[in-house]
Amino acid sequence: MSRRVLVIEDNHDIAALVKLNLADCAARVDTVYSGNMGLAYARQSSYDLIVLDLMLPGLDGLEVCRELRKRSIYIPILMLTAKSSELDRVLGLELGADDYLTKPFSVRELVARVKALFRRMDAMAGPPAAPPAVIQQGSLRIDCEKHVTTVAGKPVALTAREFELLVHFARHPGRVYRREQLLNQVWGAGYEGYEHTVNSHINRLRAKIEANPAQPEYILTVWGVGYKFADSG
């Protein structure tokens, strides 16, 4: 299956390198070199993935990410950054990036991350093997096949990672997960993330699905341990 990928990277050599190696993923790649142009391309065409540099002329990568996440159409975003601080990585994830790579990165790791994002999107697009297609608890309804979440009948816009995390919780009500377990089971074994990433995603989920995020009824904190999804009973 041919994939369409948009690379937004102001370094022409890096953009060319990414384009060349994504051929291994059977991808057709467009490259642009500024945030403004990247946002214009993303709005005008349909892409399966956006590889987005953090430091760009014009609009920077964080602003591009913020604008893209205002759209109803979801596109996975892999963020590239020359900055190595945890704050920069967390900012990108909190704005809706699905994954990140810190420069300099290995081409092999880039291709592996891209393929993992494609597999994740394919898995969410197809019907689940055994678990129920629809999960309902209270006013919260999760349609796993259609990748649609509603609260009291109103649609809730979730990123792929937020949706994946919510489904993981909802399929195991009452089970308590430590943050490192969630990183391994939702983000993937070997993911070099931080436990703060889990906290950030859960805070965003609560803000979107809970009537009162300060007193959640679905995703509950188990103090000193981690989080769990409320028992249906």
Buried (B, 14 or more C-beta within 10 A) or exposed (E): EEBBBBBBBBBEEBBBBBBEBBEEBEBEBBBBBBBBBBBEBBEEEEBBBBBBBBBBEBBBBBBBBEBBBEEEEBBBBBBBBEBEEEEBBBBBBBBBBBBBBBBEBEEEEBBEBBBBBBEBBEEBEEEEEEEEEEBEBEBBBBEBEEBBBBBEEEEBBBBBBBBBBBBBBBBBBEBBBBBEBBBBBBBBEEBEBBEBBBBBBBEBBBEBBBEEBEEBBBBBBEEEEBBBBBEEE
